[in-house]
Amino acid sequence: MGIQNFPAALQPIIQQGYLEREFQASLESRIGYRMCADRQEFAVGIGETLTKTRAGLKPSVTTPSAPATNTNLDNGLTPVSFGVEQFTITLNHYAATTDLNIVTSRVGIASQFLLNAAINGEQAARSLDELARNALFNPYFGGNTRVRTTLSSAGPAVSVDDIRGFQMVFVNGVQTTVGASTSMTVTVGSNVYTLVGATADAVNVSTAPNGISGVLTFSASVLVADGTAGNTVMAATASSIMRPNGRSNTLALQSTDVLTMSTLLNAVAQLRLNAVPEIDGVYNCYLDPVSARQLFADNDFRQLFQGATSANQVFKKGMINDFLGLRFIPTTEAYVQAHPTISGAVIRRPIVVGQGALIEGDFAGMANADVAPDDSLISLVDGIAMVTREPIDRLQQIIAQSWYWIGGFCAPSDTTTSPTTIPTATNAAYKRAVMCEHIG
């Protein structure tokens, strides 16, 4: 479809790409989660799911070889291979459209055309940012939950608020369903149990964002003292979540548990313990304006910059600045959740991320000639296809303005990084981000 098929009034607008704005800009969400993703091109002709393999490290050798064993063809050495792990990116198609009737809109045809394009662009950017946010947060909620219903008597089945992180276990780097032969070590209350199954509820009642309520089944009976509502349930491979005052789960947060510099520095320390690489020299911290306001009120934070407020760029330019090993990026897309039991209290979740915490796979075929012919009005903007279709209705009056994106996001694991290879590393399956929970 060539530009010559469009109404004459629109041709110069499309060709020049310029029009004086006639509409005031609306309020827009502040986005940013997608910017931390490492982008990888998803090649054409390899299916809709791509599995990538990451090689791990081998343990250090600190024991000298014994001369007496340095014999035969193997010189007394036993071959040791490195571990591997896999992560999967699945392609999906996302799109939206709007129509422009050139008859009913002819009074303001030019500005309406560009307004539609601008709103489509904002919708596309915000949609991808929320996809990135969901893909980033889901695994970092994993392995952290609480008992939802108190056991009437000791038994193997415990109802919990969220089963994410308990459904799969890594076997030789491959995610495998938890079972009798692929069990997981889980702490319930004060004791350690062996998890052999996780089943989602028919009706989801989880209070966590995108959570999945369900029942965890263990190989032995759980004590009533451990299976009491509100008790913490944590997998041995649980992602790290930092909370003020040492709170063990979301329900335990109190109204005084606000965000402090100490909480964020603990998150930075956790990332460094796991040798997570930085993003351009620091870690990104995504937080909403209330979290940022609490940080500015923190005594430790204020004392750090006392006497230098007039010169320090942190106060001059707000939170988009690098200090303390962090780059603060305000966003309005952060998860905000009402506290399950405290009326009026809101749970907020800043997240500190390092390089590689998120991977974006963009389908390489979006701009191919068979998808976007040479004379079509399809433009790729930041990996998103913006489409303008000529009027093909009977009266040739309705123009379609659309966008689409083919791709996916995933958060890769780091199970091969363990105390065996990096002494300070944790056992968390996902190590490249640390979530912080507080009341605000």
C-alpha positions in Angstrom: 0.0 0.0 0.0 1.7 3.2 -1.2 1.3 6.7 0.1 -0.5 7.6 -3.1 -3.5 5.7 -1.8 -4.0 8.0 1.2 -6.1 11.2 1.1 -4.2 14.2 -0.3 -4.6 16.0 3.0 -2.6 13.4 4.8 0.2 12.8 2.2 2.3 15.9 3.2 1.9 15.1 6.9 3.1 11.5 6.4 6.0 12.6 4.1 7.2 15.4 6.3 6.5 13.7 9.7 5.8 17.1 11.2 2.7 18.9 12.4 2.1 21.6 15.0 0.6 20.1 18.1 -3.0 21.1 18.6 -3.7 18.9 21.6 -2.2 19.2 25.1 -0.2 16.2 26.2 -2.0 13.9 28.7 -0.4 12.5 31.8 1.9 9.7 31.0 3.3 6.9 33.1 7.0 7.0 34.0 8.5 3.8 32.6 11.9 2.3 32.8 12.0 -1.4 33.5 12.6 -2.3 29.9 15.8 -0.3 29.8 17.6 -2.9 32.1 16.9 -5.7 29.6 19.7 -7.1 27.5 18.2 -7.3 24.0 18.8 -10.3 21.8 17.5 -10.9 18.3 15.2 -13.8 17.8 16.2 -15.3 14.4 13.6 -16.2 11.7 12.7 -19.8 11.1 13.6 -21.4 14.5 10.1 -21.7 16.0 8.4 -19.6 18.6 10.4 -20.7 21.7 14.1 -20.2 22.1 16.1 -22.1 24.7 19.5 -20.7 25.6 22.2 -22.5 27.6 24.5 -20.8 30.0 27.8 -22.4 31.1 28.8 -22.3 34.8 32.2 -22.3 36.5 34.3 -25.1 37.9 35.2 -25.2 41.6 38.6 -23.7 42.6 41.5 -26.1 43.1 43.4 -25.3 46.4 44.8 -28.8 47.2 48.1 -29.7 45.7 48.4 -32.9 43.7 50.1 -35.7 45.7 53.3 -37.0 44.0 52.3 -40.6 44.8 49.2 -40.3 42.7 50.8 -38.7 39.7 51.0 -41.9 37.8 49.3 -43.7 34.9 47.7 -42.0 31.9 45.4 -39.9 34.1 48.2 -38.6 36.4 45.9 -39.2 39.3 43.3 -36.6 38.1 39.6 -37.1 38.0 37.8 -35.2 35.2 35.3 -32.6 36.5 32.9 -30.9 34.1 31.3 -27.5 34.5 27.5 -27.1 35.1 25.0 -25.7 32.7 21.6 -24.1 33.0 18.9 -23.2 30.5 16.4 -20.4 30.2 13.6 -20.0 27.6 12.2 -17.0 25.7 8.8 -17.5 24.1 7.6 -15.2 21.3 4.2 -13.6 21.6 2.4 -11.2 19.4 1.1 -7.9 21.0 -0.8 -5.3 19.1 -3.4 -2.5 19.3 -5.1 -0.2 16.8 -7.3 2.9 16.4 -9.4 4.2 13.5 -9.5 7.6 12.1 -12.5 8.7 10.1 -11.3 11.4 7.7 -14.9 12.7 7.2 -16.0 13.1 10.8 -12.5 14.3 11.8 -11.8 16.5 8.7 -11.9 19.8 10.7 -8.9 18.7 12.7 -7.7 15.9 10.4 -4.0 16.7 10.6 -3.6 17.0 14.4 -5.9 14.1 15.0 -3.8 11.8 12.8 -0.6 12.7 14.8 -2.4 12.6 18.1 -3.5 9.0 17.4 0.1 8.1 16.4 1.5 9.6 19.6 -1.1 7.9 21.8 -0.4 4.6 20.1 3.3 5.0 20.7 2.8 5.7 24.4 0.5 2.7 24.7 3.1 0.5 23.0 6.0 1.7 25.2 4.0 1.4 28.4 2.7 -2.1 27.4 6.3 -3.4 26.8 7.5 -1.8 30.0 4.8 -3.7 32.0 5.7 -6.9 30.2 9.3 -6.3 31.3 8.2 -5.5 34.8 6.1 -8.7 35.1 8.9 -10.9 33.7 11.4 -9.3 36.1 9.3 -9.5 39.3 7.7 -13.0 38.9 10.9 -15.0 39.5 12.0 -12.7 42.3 8.8 -13.2 44.2 9.6 -17.0 43.9 10.2 -19.2 47.0 9.0 -16.5 49.4 5.5 -16.9 50.8 3.5 -17.6 54.0 1.0 -20.0 55.4 -2.5 -19.0 54.5 -4.6 -21.3 56.6 -3.6 -22.8 60.0 -3.4 -26.6 60.0 -6.1 -28.3 62.1 -3.6 -31.1 62.9 -0.2 -32.1 61.7 -0.2 -33.1 58.0 1.8 -32.9 54.8 -0.4 -30.4 52.9 0.0 -26.7 53.7 -2.1 -23.9 52.1 0.1 -20.9 51.1 -0.4 -17.5 49.6 1.9 -18.0 46.6 3.4 -21.1 45.0 5.7 -19.4 42.6 9.2 -20.6 43.1 7.9 -23.9 44.6 6.6 -25.5 41.4 9.9 -26.2 39.6 13.4 -27.3 40.6 16.6 -27.1 38.5 18.0 -30.5 37.6 21.2 -30.3 35.6 20.3 -26.7 34.7 16.9 -27.6 33.4 13.7 -26.6 35.1 11.8 -29.7 36.2 8.5 -30.1 38.0 8.9 -30.7 41.8 8.2 -34.3 42.7 9.2 -37.2 44.8 12.5 -37.7 42.9 13.0 -34.0 42.2 12.3 -32.6 45.7 13.0 -29.2 47.2 14.2 -28.2 50.6 11.8 -25.7 52.2 11.6 -24.0 55.6 8.1 -23.8 57.1 8.0 -21.8 60.3 11.0 -22.9 62.3 11.7 -26.3 60.7 13.0 -27.7 57.4 10.8 -30.0 55.3 11.1 -31.8 51.9 8.7 -30.5 49.3 7.4 -33.1 46.8 4.5 -31.2 45.2 2.8 -27.9 44.5 -0.8 -27.5 43.3 -2.5 -24.3 42.4 -5.9 -23.5 43.8 -8.9 -23.7 41.5 -9.8 -20.2 42.6 -6.8 -18.0 43.0 -6.9 -16.0 46.2 -3.3 -14.9 46.4 -2.6 -11.4 47.7 0.7 -11.1 45.9 0.9 -9.3 42.6 0.4 -11.9 39.9 0.6 -14.5 42.7 -0.8 -18.1 42.5 -2.3 -19.4 45.7 -2.1 -23.1 46.3 -1.1 -26.1 48.4 2.4 -27.4 49.1 2.8 -31.1 49.8 5.7 -32.3 51.8 7.2 -35.8 52.3 6.4 -35.7 56.0 3.8 -34.1 58.2 4.2 -30.4 59.0 3.8 -29.5 62.7 0.8 -27.3 63.6 3.2 -24.8 65.2 5.0 -24.4 61.8 1.8 -24.6 59.7 0.1 -21.7 61.5 -1.3 -18.9 59.3 1.2 -16.0 58.8 4.3 -18.2 59.3 7.0 -17.8 56.7 7.5 -20.4 54.0 10.9 -20.1 52.2 12.6 -22.4 49.7 16.3 -23.1 49.9 16.6 -21.4 46.5 14.4 -18.5 47.3 15.1 -15.1 45.8 16.4 -12.4 48.1 13.8 -9.9 49.5 14.9 -7.2 51.8 12.5 -5.8 54.4 13.1 -3.2 57.1 13.6 -4.4 60.7 14.2 -8.0 59.6 10.6 -8.8 58.7 10.4 -12.4 57.4 7.4 -12.0 55.0 5.0 -9.5 53.5 2.3 -10.0 56.2 4.7 -9.2 58.9 5.4 -5.7 57.7 4.3 -3.0 60.1 3.3 0.6 59.5 6.7 1.8 60.8 8.6 -0.3 58.2 9.5 2.5 55.8 12.3 2.5 53.2 15.7 3.3 54.5 19.2 3.7 53.0 20.2 0.7 55.1 17.7 -1.6 53.3 18.9 -0.5 49.9 22.6 -0.9 50.8 21.8 -4.5 52.0 20.4 -5.1 48.5 23.5 -3.8 46.9 25.7 -6.0 49.2 23.6 -9.0 48.3 24.2 -8.4 44.6 27.9 -7.9 45.1 28.1 -11.1 47.2 26.8 -12.9 44.1 29.2 -11.1 41.8 26.4 -9.6 39.8 27.8 -7.2 37.2 26.8 -3.6 37.4 25.0 -1.6 34.7 27.4 1.2 33.5 29.1 1.2 36.9 26.2 1.0 39.3 23.0 -1.0 39.9 19.6 0.3 38.8 17.0 0.9 41.5 13.5 1.3 40.3 11.2 2.9 42.8 8.0 4.9 43.0 7.8 8.5 44.2 6.6 7.6 47.7 9.6 5.2 48.2 11.9 8.0 47.0 10.3 10.5 49.4 10.9 8.1 52.3 14.5 7.7 51.3 15.0 11.5 51.4 13.6 11.5 54.9 15.9 8.8 56.2 18.4 10.1 58.8 21.3 8.1 57.4 20.7 9.4 53.9 20.3 13.0 55.1 23.5 12.8 57.2 25.5 11.5 54.3 24.8 14.7 52.4 24.6 17.1 55.3 26.2 20.5 54.5 26.4 19.7 50.8 22.8 20.0 49.7 23.4 23.1 47.7 26.1 21.5 45.6 25.1 17.9 45.5 23.4 16.8 42.3 21.2 14.3 44.3 19.2 17.2 45.7 19.5 19.3 42.6 18.2 16.8 40.1 16.2 14.4 42.3 16.7 10.7 42.2 18.2 10.1 38.8 21.7 10.1 40.0 24.6 7.7 40.7 25.6 7.3 44.3 26.1 4.6 46.9 26.4 2.2 44.1 22.9 2.9 42.9 21.2 4.7 40.1 17.7 5.7 41.2 15.1 5.6 38.5 11.6 6.8 39.5 8.7 4.9 37.9 4.9 4.9 38.2 4.8 1.3 37.0 6.0 -0.1 40.4 3.8 -2.7 42.1 1.6 -1.0 44.7 -0.5 -3.3 47.0 -2.8 -2.8 49.9 -1.6 -4.5 53.1 -3.5 -7.7 53.6 -4.4 -6.9 57.3 -3.4 -3.2 58.1 -6.2 -0.9 56.9 -4.9 2.0 54.8 -1.3 0.7 54.7 0.3 0.2 51.2 3.1 -2.2 50.4 5.7 -0.8 47.9 8.4 -2.7 46.1 11.6 -1.0 44.9 13.8 -3.4 43.0 17.6 -3.2 42.6 18.9 -4.9 39.4 22.2 -5.7 37.9 23.2 -6.5 34.3 21.6 -9.6 32.8 18.6 -9.5 35.2 16.3 -9.4 32.3 16.5 -10.5 28.6 14.4 -9.2 25.8 14.0 -11.2 22.7 12.9 -9.2 19.6 11.7 -11.2 16.5 14.0 -10.4 13.6 11.3 -10.8 11.0 9.1 -7.8 11.9 10.7 -5.6 9.2 11.2 -8.3 6.6 10.0 -7.6 3.0 7.2 -10.3 3.2 5.9 -8.7 6.4 6.5 -5.1 5.6 6.6 -4.6 1.8 8.7 -1.7 0.4 5.8 0.5 -0.2 4.0 -0.1 3.1 3.8 2.5 5.8 5.4 0.4 8.6 8.2 1.9 10.7 10.2 0.2 13.4 10.6 2.5 16.4 12.6 1.1 19.3 11.8 -2.4 18.1 8.1 -1.7 17.8 6.3 -1.7 14.4 4.1 1.3 13.9 1.6 0.7 11.0 -0.6 3.1 9.1 -3.1 1.4 6.8 -4.8 3.2 3.9 -8.6 3.5 3.8 -9.9 0.3 2.2 -13.5 0.6 3.3 -16.2 1.0 0.6 -16.2 4.8 1.0 -12.4 5.0 1.5 -12.9 7.1 4.6 -11.4 5.1 7.6 -7.7 4.9 8.2 -6.3 2.4 10.7 -3.3 3.4 12.9 -1.8 0.4 14.7 1.3 -1.0 16.4 2.6 -4.5 17.0 5.5 -6.2 18.7 6.6 -9.8 18.4 8.9 -10.9 21.1 9.2 -11.8 24.8 11.0 -11.2 28.1 12.6 -13.6 30.5 14.7 -13.5 33.7 17.5 -16.0 33.4 18.6 -18.0 36.4 22.1 -18.3 37.9 22.0 -21.7 39.6 25.5 -22.6 38.5 26.9 -19.7 40.6 27.1 -21.2 44.1 29.4 -21.1 47.2 31.4 -23.8 45.5 32.5 -21.5 42.7 32.1 -18.1 44.4 32.5 -18.4 48.2 30.2 -15.4 49.0 27.4 -16.4 46.7 24.0 -17.4 47.9 21.9 -20.4 46.9 19.2 -18.3 45.3 18.2 -19.6 41.9 17.7 -16.0 40.7 20.5 -13.7 41.8 20.6 -10.6 39.6 18.0 -8.6 41.3 16.9 -7.9 44.9 13.4 -6.8 45.7 12.8 -4.5 48.7 9.4 -4.4 50.5 8.2 -1.6 52.8 5.2 0.3 53.9 4.4 3.6 52.3 
